[in-house]
Amino acid sequence: MEFRQRLVVACLWTAVAGVMALTLEPALPSTLDQFARLFVVAVALFLAAVYLLDPKGLISGNVFH
């Protein structure tokens, strides 16, 4: 993937994390549902970082070609 494409995907994952963060309550998570939402936010931010930083050419490499 080119940098511009990776930047768009990273922005999309950041938007997903932002929307899910809006559904969280400001207190510490106390139910399984809140922990699952927090986990989704963490995974979305992790994926955004992976697409943006592309460690070791993981995304831009032609692994499946």
SEMARKE-406244 format. One line per field, with one value per residue (C-alpha): residue in three letters; x, y, z. Coordinates in steps of 0.25 Angstrom, whole numbers. Layout:
<sites>
rest	[ALA	...]
X	[X	...]
Y	[Y	...]
Z	[Z	...]
</sites>
This chain:
<sites>
rest	[MET	GLU	PHE	ARG	GLN	ARG	LEU	VAL	VAL	ALA	CYS	LEU	TRP	THR	ALA	VAL	ALA	GLY	VAL	MET	ALA	LEU	THR	LEU	GLU	PRO	ALA	LEU	PRO	SER	THR	LEU	ASP	GLN	PHE	ALA	ARG	LEU	PHE	VAL	VAL	ALA	VAL	ALA	LEU	PHE	LEU	ALA	ALA	VAL	TYR	LEU	LEU	ASP	PRO	LYS	GLY	LEU	ILE	SER	GLY	ASN	VAL	PHE	HIS]
X	[0	4	6	-7	-15	-9	-12	-27	-28	-21	-31	-43	-38	-36	-50	-55	-48	-53	-68	-66	-59	-72	-80	-71	-75	-65	-64	-55	-61	-69	-77	-73	-79	-71	-58	-62	-64	-50	-44	-50	-44	-30	-30	-35	-24	-14	-18	-17	-3	1	-5	1	15	16	26	36	28	17	6	14	21	15	13	1	5]
Y	[0	14	24	32	19	15	29	28	14	19	31	22	13	26	30	16	18	31	27	15	24	33	21	19	25	34	25	12	1	-8	-18	-27	-18	-6	-15	-20	-6	-1	-13	-9	5	-1	-10	1	10	-1	-4	11	11	-1	5	18	14	1	-6	-15	-13	-21	-14	-8	-22	-31	-43	-49	-47]
Z	[0	-3	9	5	5	19	24	20	26	39	39	38	50	58	55	59	72	74	72	81	92	91	96	108	122	129	141	141	134	143	134	123	112	116	116	102	97	103	97	83	85	88	76	67	72	70	56	53	58	50	37	40	44	36	45	37	24	29	21	9	6	-4	5	-2	-16]
</sites>
